[in-house]
């Protein structure tokens, strides 16, 4: 009787020691960066400002930075508490936020409308784009005296300068987003029987949305920049008004408090836009870094 022998391959496998041979293979496949202990992201993001604040305090304590040049962080915190307790800082923030909100809404409406007309229609591009390109090269800050002559010294020139500064970044990004839509997607929509409005609604506008959100983030930065200039000219309220008063009395601590408030409000507005961007653009996978 002949005895059957197992194939060499099976014999080799059966001769291997028992255990879990997949463990070392998985260990070799896992990147070393994921195996090591990672520092929490919030700690990494706050480490830079904390180091700068500590360095600032050290320079103030050692009198490298004197109080007439730049007040210490402790002094600025105390002054900020005084401005909050007497109500002057909350009132100034409310006035400035109202100006930015009105200018941002008007600028968003104007810039988006012009971009839609110029991006969707060739005749609109011929009529609108050249004029917008010329106007955007004019420094909007230089138009403040002209706006004062036109609108007086009230709220109108301040809101007008913010509106003008917001309109151009939105126009450029929305226009580029519309014209950057893949032509093959348009052809696919037409082959599916979509009408012209259907193409705009389901293909063009969703494709232009990432550019619109980028333009909105740029516009927010321009809005705060325009507000700084607008509130320092014939203003009787607002954060810029506090800065002008502090400049007249050589109060660097109040000026720094106002600058910190500007930065905080700008960071908060950018956070809101980025959150909105994540909600509206969930369909678009993007690289988030390593």
C-alpha positions as CSV (number, residue, x, y, z in Angstrom):
1,X,0.0,0.0,0.0
2,X,1.4,3.3,-1.0
3,X,1.5,6.1,1.6
4,X,0.5,9.6,0.3
5,X,2.7,12.4,1.2
6,X,1.7,16.0,1.7
7,X,2.9,18.5,-0.9
8,X,6.1,20.4,-0.1
9,X,4.1,23.7,0.3
10,X,1.8,22.2,2.9
11,X,4.7,20.5,4.6
12,X,6.5,23.8,4.9
13,X,3.4,25.4,6.4
14,X,2.9,22.6,8.9
15,X,6.5,22.8,10.0
16,X,6.1,26.5,11.0
17,X,5.8,27.2,14.8
18,X,2.3,27.8,16.1
19,X,1.4,31.3,17.0
20,X,0.1,34.5,15.3
21,X,2.4,35.2,12.4
22,X,0.4,38.2,11.3
23,X,1.4,40.3,14.3
24,X,4.9,41.2,13.2
25,X,3.6,41.8,9.7
26,X,1.0,44.3,11.0
27,X,3.7,46.0,13.1
28,X,5.8,46.5,10.0
29,X,2.8,47.9,8.1
30,X,1.8,50.5,10.7
31,X,3.7,53.7,10.2
32,X,6.0,54.7,13.0
33,X,4.3,58.1,13.2
34,X,1.0,56.4,14.2
35,X,2.6,54.2,16.8
36,X,4.3,56.9,18.8
37,X,2.4,59.0,21.3
38,X,1.0,62.1,19.7
39,X,0.6,65.5,21.3
40,X,-3.0,66.7,21.3
41,X,-3.7,69.0,18.5
42,X,-5.2,71.8,20.6
43,X,-2.0,71.8,22.7
44,X,0.1,72.2,19.6
45,X,-2.0,75.0,18.3
46,X,-1.9,76.9,21.5
47,X,1.8,76.4,22.2
48,X,2.9,79.1,19.8
49,X,0.8,81.9,21.3
50,X,1.7,80.8,24.8
51,X,5.4,80.9,24.1
52,X,5.0,84.4,22.6
53,X,3.0,85.6,25.6
54,X,5.7,84.2,28.0
55,X,8.5,85.9,26.0
56,X,6.5,89.2,26.0
57,X,6.1,89.0,29.8
58,X,9.8,88.2,30.2
59,X,10.8,91.2,28.1
60,X,8.5,93.4,30.1
61,X,9.7,92.2,33.5
62,X,13.4,92.7,32.5
63,X,12.6,96.3,31.2
64,X,13.6,95.4,27.7
65,X,10.1,96.6,26.7
66,X,9.2,99.6,28.7
67,X,5.6,100.6,29.4
68,X,5.7,103.6,27.1
69,X,6.7,101.4,24.2
70,X,4.5,98.3,24.9
71,X,2.6,97.5,28.1
72,X,3.1,94.2,29.8
73,X,0.5,91.4,29.4
74,X,-0.6,91.8,33.1
75,X,-1.2,95.5,32.5
76,X,-3.2,94.9,29.4
77,X,-5.3,92.3,31.1
78,X,-6.1,94.7,33.9
79,X,-7.0,97.5,31.4
80,X,-9.2,95.1,29.5
81,X,-11.0,94.2,32.7
82,X,-11.6,97.9,33.4
83,X,-12.9,98.6,29.9
84,X,-15.3,95.6,30.2
85,X,-16.5,96.6,33.7
86,X,-17.4,100.2,32.7
87,X,-19.1,99.0,29.5
88,X,-17.0,100.9,27.0
89,X,-15.5,97.8,25.4
90,X,-18.7,95.8,24.9
91,X,-20.4,98.9,23.5
92,X,-17.5,99.5,21.0
93,X,-17.5,95.8,20.0
94,X,-21.3,95.9,19.4
95,X,-21.0,99.0,17.2
96,X,-18.0,97.5,15.2
97,X,-19.8,94.1,14.7
98,X,-22.8,95.9,13.4
99,X,-20.8,97.8,10.8
100,X,-18.9,94.7,9.7
101,X,-22.2,92.7,9.5
102,X,-24.0,95.3,7.3
103,X,-21.0,95.8,5.1
104,X,-20.3,92.1,4.7
105,X,-24.0,91.4,3.8
106,X,-24.0,94.2,1.2
107,X,-20.6,93.3,-0.2
108,X,-21.5,89.6,-0.4
109,X,-24.6,90.4,-2.3
110,X,-22.9,92.8,-4.7
111,X,-19.8,90.6,-5.4
112,X,-21.8,87.4,-5.8
113,X,-24.4,89.0,-8.1
114,X,-21.7,90.5,-10.3
115,X,-19.8,87.2,-10.4
116,X,-22.9,85.3,-11.4
117,X,-23.7,87.7,-14.2
118,X,-20.1,87.7,-15.5
119,X,-19.5,84.0,-15.0
120,X,-22.7,82.6,-16.4
121,X,-23.1,84.8,-19.4
122,X,-20.6,85.9,-22.0
123,X,-22.3,89.2,-22.6
124,X,-22.3,89.7,-18.8
125,X,-18.5,89.1,-18.8
126,X,-18.1,91.7,-21.6
127,X,-20.1,94.3,-19.7
128,X,-19.0,93.7,-16.1
129,X,-15.6,92.1,-15.9
130,X,-13.5,94.9,-17.3
131,X,-15.1,97.5,-15.1
132,X,-14.6,95.4,-12.0
133,X,-11.0,94.6,-12.8
134,X,-10.3,98.4,-13.2
135,X,-12.1,99.3,-9.9
136,X,-10.4,96.6,-7.8
137,X,-6.9,98.0,-8.7
138,X,-7.9,101.3,-7.0
139,X,-7.0,101.2,-3.3
140,X,-10.3,101.3,-1.5
141,X,-8.7,103.2,1.4
142,X,-8.0,106.0,-0.9
143,X,-11.7,106.4,-1.6
144,X,-12.5,107.4,2.0
145,X,-12.3,111.2,1.4
146,X,-14.5,110.8,-1.7
147,X,-17.0,108.7,0.3
148,X,-17.1,111.3,3.0
149,X,-17.9,114.0,0.4
150,X,-20.6,111.8,-1.1
151,X,-22.2,110.3,2.1
152,X,-21.2,112.7,4.8
153,X,-19.5,111.7,8.1
154,X,-22.1,109.3,9.5
155,X,-22.3,105.5,9.2
156,X,-22.8,105.5,5.4
157,X,-19.1,106.1,4.4
158,X,-17.9,103.5,6.9
159,X,-20.3,100.8,5.6
160,X,-19.6,101.8,2.0
161,X,-15.8,101.3,2.4
162,X,-16.4,97.9,4.0
163,X,-18.8,96.9,1.3
164,X,-16.3,97.9,-1.4
165,X,-13.5,95.9,0.2
166,X,-15.6,92.8,0.6
167,X,-17.0,92.8,-2.9
168,X,-13.9,92.3,-4.9
169,X,-12.5,89.1,-3.3
170,X,-15.9,87.5,-3.5
171,X,-16.3,88.5,-7.2
172,X,-12.9,87.1,-8.2
173,X,-13.3,83.7,-6.3
174,X,-16.9,83.1,-7.3
175,X,-16.1,84.0,-10.9
176,X,-13.1,81.7,-11.0
177,X,-15.1,79.0,-9.4
178,X,-17.8,79.2,-12.0
179,X,-15.4,79.3,-14.9
180,X,-13.4,76.5,-13.3
181,X,-16.2,73.9,-13.5
182,X,-15.2,70.9,-15.6
183,X,-16.7,71.1,-19.0
184,X,-17.2,67.3,-19.0
185,X,-19.6,67.7,-16.1
186,X,-21.6,70.2,-18.2
187,X,-21.7,67.8,-21.1
188,X,-22.8,65.0,-18.8
189,X,-25.6,67.1,-17.4
190,X,-26.8,68.0,-20.9
191,X,-26.8,64.4,-21.9
192,X,-29.0,63.7,-18.9
193,X,-31.5,66.2,-20.2
194,X,-30.9,69.0,-17.7
195,X,-32.1,72.4,-18.7
196,X,-30.0,75.6,-18.6
197,X,-31.3,76.4,-15.1
198,X,-30.8,72.8,-14.1
199,X,-27.2,72.9,-15.2
200,X,-26.6,76.0,-13.2
201,X,-28.4,74.7,-10.1
202,X,-27.0,71.2,-10.0
203,X,-23.6,71.5,-11.7
204,X,-22.2,75.0,-11.9
205,X,-23.2,76.4,-8.5
206,X,-22.1,73.4,-6.5
207,X,-18.8,73.4,-8.4
208,X,-18.3,77.1,-7.7
209,X,-19.1,76.7,-4.0
210,X,-15.5,75.9,-2.8
211,X,-14.3,79.1,-4.5
212,X,-17.1,81.1,-3.0
213,X,-16.2,79.9,0.5
214,X,-12.5,80.8,-0.1
215,X,-13.6,84.2,-1.3
216,X,-15.8,84.7,1.8
217,X,-12.8,84.0,4.1
218,X,-10.7,86.5,2.2
219,X,-13.6,89.0,2.4
220,X,-13.8,88.7,6.1
221,X,-10.1,89.6,6.5
222,X,-10.6,92.6,4.2
223,X,-13.8,93.6,6.1
224,X,-11.8,93.9,9.4
225,X,-9.0,95.8,7.6
226,X,-11.5,98.2,6.1
227,X,-13.2,98.7,9.5
228,X,-9.9,99.7,11.1
229,X,-9.5,102.5,8.6
230,X,-13.1,103.5,8.5
231,X,-13.5,103.8,12.3
232,X,-10.5,106.1,12.7
233,X,-12.1,108.8,10.5
234,X,-14.9,110.8,12.1
235,X,-16.0,108.0,14.3
236,X,-17.8,108.6,17.6
237,X,-18.1,104.9,18.7
238,X,-16.5,101.6,17.9
239,X,-13.2,99.9,18.6
240,X,-11.4,102.3,16.2
241,X,-12.8,105.2,18.2
242,X,-11.2,103.8,21.3
243,X,-7.9,103.4,19.5
244,X,-8.0,107.1,18.4
245,X,-8.6,108.2,21.9
246,X,-5.9,106.0,23.2
247,X,-3.5,107.4,20.6
248,X,-4.2,110.9,21.7
249,X,-3.4,110.1,25.3
250,X,-0.4,107.8,24.5
251,X,-2.2,104.8,26.0
252,X,-0.4,101.8,24.4
253,X,-2.2,99.4,26.7
254,X,-5.7,100.4,25.4
255,X,-4.4,100.3,21.8
256,X,-3.1,96.7,22.3
257,X,-6.4,95.7,23.9
258,X,-8.3,97.0,20.8
259,X,-5.9,95.2,18.5
260,X,-6.4,91.9,20.5
261,X,-10.2,92.4,20.2
262,X,-9.9,92.9,16.4
263,X,-7.8,89.7,16.2
264,X,-10.2,87.8,18.3
265,X,-13.3,88.9,16.4
266,X,-11.5,88.1,13.1
267,X,-10.5,84.6,14.3
268,X,-14.0,83.9,15.5
269,X,-15.5,85.0,12.2
270,X,-13.0,82.8,10.3
271,X,-13.9,79.8,12.6
272,X,-17.6,80.3,11.7
273,X,-16.8,80.3,8.0
274,X,-14.6,77.3,8.2
275,X,-17.3,75.4,10.1
276,X,-19.8,76.4,7.4
277,X,-17.4,75.3,4.8
278,X,-17.1,71.8,6.4
279,X,-20.9,71.5,6.5
280,X,-21.5,72.6,2.9
281,X,-18.6,70.8,1.3
282,X,-18.9,67.4,2.9
283,X,-19.1,65.9,-0.5
284,X,-15.6,67.0,-1.4
285,X,-12.8,64.9,0.0
286,X,-9.7,67.0,0.7
287,X,-6.2,66.5,2.0
288,X,-6.0,67.4,5.7
289,X,-2.3,67.0,6.3
290,X,-0.1,64.3,7.8
